[in-house]
Structure formats: structure tokens, C-alpha cells
Amino acid sequence: MRRTLSRILFPLIFVCVILFPIITLVQTLTLVLRDVPMPVIVFVVLLFVLFRVGAHMYHTSKMRPTNR
């Protein structure tokens, strides 16, 4: 009974909690970004990726001050 219930509830929870908000977000972004030129979108995405890579490199490098 418990295994059957989990087999039914897990996909339902996955769809409601993860999949549905992602689909809604993608639809909203599609509507919002429809009039924005493609080079601007590419520039913003690349800027975000470079910022994240830089932050990761900073946090994993020896250059940052240590907590003493």
C-alpha cells in the first residue's frame, strides 16, 4: 500500500512542484523577451555565466582573505 501510494504521489509532487513552475516561468519569459533583440539576450546570458564562473573561481582560489 505504501509503495503504491509513493509511486502515485512522487510523480504528482514532481509535476506540481518542479515541472509546472518551470513551464510557467519559460512561458512568461517567452512573452516578456519577445520584443528584445537576440544579441541583447545572448549578452546578458554570457555576462551572467562569466559572473558565476568568476565568483566560483574567486571562492575556490587562494587569493581571497582567510577567516582568522
LUMKE-964811 format. One line per 4 residues: their letters; for each residue x, y, z of N, C-alpha, C. Coordinates in steps of 0.1 Angstrom, whole numbers. Each point is the difference from the previous one (the first is absolute). Last residue first. Example, Ala and Ser with C-alpha at 12.3 -4.5 7.8 and 13.67 -1.06 7.14 Angstrom:
BEGIN
SA> 128/-22/71/9/11/0/-8/11/8; 3/-57/-1/-9/12/0/9/12/0
***
This chain:
BEGIN
RNTP> 404/344/100/8/-3/12/-5/6/12; -11/-11/-55/-7/3/13/9/-4/11; 18/14/-50/-5/-11/8/-6/5/13; 4/22/-52/5/1/14/-6/-12/8
RMKS> 7/-5/-54/-9/7/10/6/-1/14; 22/-21/-37/2/14/0/-9/7/10; 4/-47/-15/7/3/13/1/15/1; -42/-26/-26/15/3/-1/6/3/13
THYM> -47/-10/-10/8/-12/1/15/3/-1; -34/34/-3/-3/-7/13/9/-13/1; 2/26/-40/4/9/12/-1/-8/13; -16/-20/-40/15/0/0/5/8/12
HAGV> -46/0/-7/4/-13/3/15/-1/1; -19/40/-16/-3/-2/15/5/-13/5; 3/8/-46/9/8/7/-2/-1/15; -30/-21/-28/13/-7/-1/10/8/8
RFLV> -42/19/-4/-1/-12/8/14/-7/0; -5/37/-28/0/5/14/0/-13/9; -3/-7/-46/13/4/4/1/5/14; -42/-12/-17/8/-12/1/14/4/4
FLLV> -31/35/-8/-3/-8/12/9/-12/2; 5/26/-39/4/7/12/-3/-7/12; -16/-18/-40/15/-2/1/5/8/12; -46/5/-9/3/-14/5/15/-2/1
VFVI> -14/41/-17/-4/-1/14/3/-14/5; 7/8/-46/10/8/8/-3/-1/15; -30/-20/-31/12/-7/0/11/7/9; -41/22/-7/-2/-11/8/13/-9/1
VPMP> 1/37/-29/-2/5/14/-1/-12/9; 0/-8/-47/13/3/6/0/5/14; -42/-9/-23/7/-12/4/14/4/5; -41/35/5/8/-6/-10/9/-11/5
VDRL> -49/13/19/14/3/3/8/-7/-11; -48/-5/5/4/13/-7/14/3/2; -19/-39/21/-4/-1/-14/5/12/-8; 2/-12/49/12/2/-8/-3/-1/-15
VLTL> -34/-6/33/7/12/4/11/3/-10; -25/-41/-5/-8/12/-2/7/13/2; 22/-40/11/-2/1/-15/-8/12/-3; 6/-10/45/12/6/-6/-1/1/-15
TQVL> -35/-22/23/0/15/4/12/6/-6; -4/-46/-6/-10/7/-7/0/15/2; 29/-27/26/4/0/-14/-10/7/-9; -11/-8/45/11/10/-1/4/2/-14
TIIP> -31/-34/9/-6/14/2/10/11/-2; 15/-45/1/-8/3/-12/-6/14/0; 21/-15/39/10/2/-11/-7/3/-13; -26/-11/38/5/13/1/11/3/-11
FLIV> -20/-44/0/-9/11/-3/5/14/2; 27/-39/11/-2/1/-14/-10/12/-3; 12/-11/46/11/3/-8/-4/4/-14; -33/-11/34/10/8/7/12/5/-9
CVFI> -37/-29/-15/-6/12/6/11/9/5; 12/-42/-19/-6/8/-10/-5/14/6; 18/-33/29/10/5/-9/-5/10/-10; -30/-22/29/8/10/7/10/6/-9
LPFL> -23/-37/-17/-9/11/2/7/12/7; 23/-41/-5/-1/7/-13/-9/13/1; 4/-26/40/12/6/-4/-1/7/-13; -37/-26/19/2/14/5/13/6/-5
IRSL> -12/-45/-12/-10/9/-5/3/14/4; 26/-35/16/1/0/-15/-9/9/-6; -2/-7/47/11/8/-4/3/1/-15; -35/-27/17/-3/14/2/11/9/-4
TRRM> 6/-47/-2/-9/5/-10/-3/14/2; 25/-20/33/8/1/-12/-9/5/-12; -20/-9/42/8/12/1/8/2/-13; -27/-38/3/-8/12/0/9/13/0
***
